[in-house]
């Protein structure tokens, strides 16, 4: 017997020990649960003590302010588009639609819906993500009025406490009325009355069933279901609402099917500038931050957004574009766009998306995709230079017939212009010879040009055909300015940046945007392309831009005169200008990039560069001007030199030669050439033929030296006096003409008699 007790005693001790362990676990669990409940009760009590019951005491919301980089308030995105209406003015179908899709047990619960919460938790756990919420209409109202949108346990407890208290103090109809006037429906519309006018152009009392269902589906995700931006998603969401209403018995299945069969008919976005400065750019920035943070945050939380735009440059851009398009009305030009970036950073300094924001909010600087014409040759020749093609390499401008993408013959031409003999790449770029560009593209391969266009920043689809050399694929002005800006930035690519930083309502920085340049082109390619695109301005199709110091660029005109361009740069800024018509109707035959866009570019850049340099001067201590050229430092091995206007003219290198060439033909000038200039060439690469376009007057038949061979008719040398006479003139350094008293930069130059400029500068005046 004792032995039996001895055997059973250890078992009893083990059971007693196990009981004590589980009792301890139970006690700890009860303690934790009690602590949690205590904390929750404390939060609830604190919430109910500090927040008033009167829902009329709404917490004011604050809009997002958009600033330029120079401190100008460009606009405020706010939520004031709200009209309060009584519940009796809201269709019963809209009330039922909201209840059906947002809170089907609204009329039976007391502020919280346990079944809805459990359903949401189960669905979210099964789906592995948060796809449903368990908040009732009353909880949503409490959150919108008193709380933030942060998803925290504390906020959910406060929301629940407020919902219960609201239910105790207000009837269901009062709660529903307040909710329908408070909730956000997207497109800056708060409340059902504003939403009805924004989307359907009518009072809410006049909505039909399918319109009510569409509005009811928006509060869950206003941006995603916005019928202006995503009409297909909006229709799908509307149909979900209709099915739910039929399921709950608010409408019949026949009514639901009839409403499902109807298309969405919207009133259209209202044309209003909302008082924005730089309205195209400001709207662009608001869309960017809305996509990033959500519309509800943008229009309610008081963000402060500092952009890259310089407002002084923006005003110069608006003046130049509007004036330039107005001057070209006679050529059937109605629209234009301009975008300017700082190439080394990618900062957007000016953006004009059209001539009148009130009449059209379509941003042509960003949203318009148009054929760039010959402006796309920048990327063709960049790829060619990178693949070893030299500026002095010769190509025949004689047209060749190719097989087009559709199998039909395609023969690129240069219109009525005819070119005799082979021409250099430099001349082909300056004169924008189409046939040579196509032959260059054929030689290097289309994919090679596409590769370099992509490296430089072109993101639009590019068709892999030879017609790409003539700009057959569509791009936006922003793309063109950004991509060509790589040349100005010494071969470094910086993506376009419209925003410097975003701050919250308390001034705390939420996000900053810093440039991240990437090296994409070599110094050799940059130097050669600078030479080619400088030739466009000095003696090519962009001559009207010569007034801008150190200007480079490329014009573009489509064959059908539907689009004209000029994309040009200096070491400081790169600007793209487009002009045409929204309906792609052709302009008059004399509408070219050279005649419309280059003057706009020139007028803007002359003002913008002054603003840029004044800002630079204000940021840096003043120093004595150097007597040599000023280096603009760039990443990489090389640096481009920008001439100092006060410096002495540099002496030519010993391995270069200077020749007087005709501005039009780019060959050696004759005495009959109306416009000529002195140009320095690397020795051995200078032109050796005389201009064949302008021939001197016939000479006397008497020849003093019959043994001397006379040149053929198309190679008459320039007549020189036996004793050259010279003349000294004061010249405007910007235009190359005789200086007047208003020219800011003058130089004294010596010319041979007959070669001196004959016209006085008219660009600089007393204004």
Beta strands, then each sheet from edge to edge (+ up, - down):
strand 1: 64-67
strand 2: 73-77
strand 3: 304-307
strand 4: 335-342
strand 5: 347-352
strand 6: 370-371
strand 7: 394-396
strand 8: 401-403
strand 9: 409-411
strand 10: 422-424
strand 11: 474-475
strand 12: 492-493
strand 13: 499-503
strand 14: 509-512
strand 15: 518-519
strand 16: 552-557
strand 17: 563-569
strand 18: 574-580
strand 19: 630-632
strand 20: 640-642
strand 21: 656-662
strand 22: 676-682
strand 23: 726-732
strand 24: 746-752
sheet 1: 2+ 1- 3- 13+ 14-
sheet 2: 5+ 4- 18+ 17- 16+
sheet 3: 6+ 11-
sheet 4: 7+ 10-
sheet 5: 8+ 9-
sheet 6: 12+ 15-
sheet 7: 19+ 20-
sheet 8: 21+ 22-
sheet 9: 23+ 24-
end
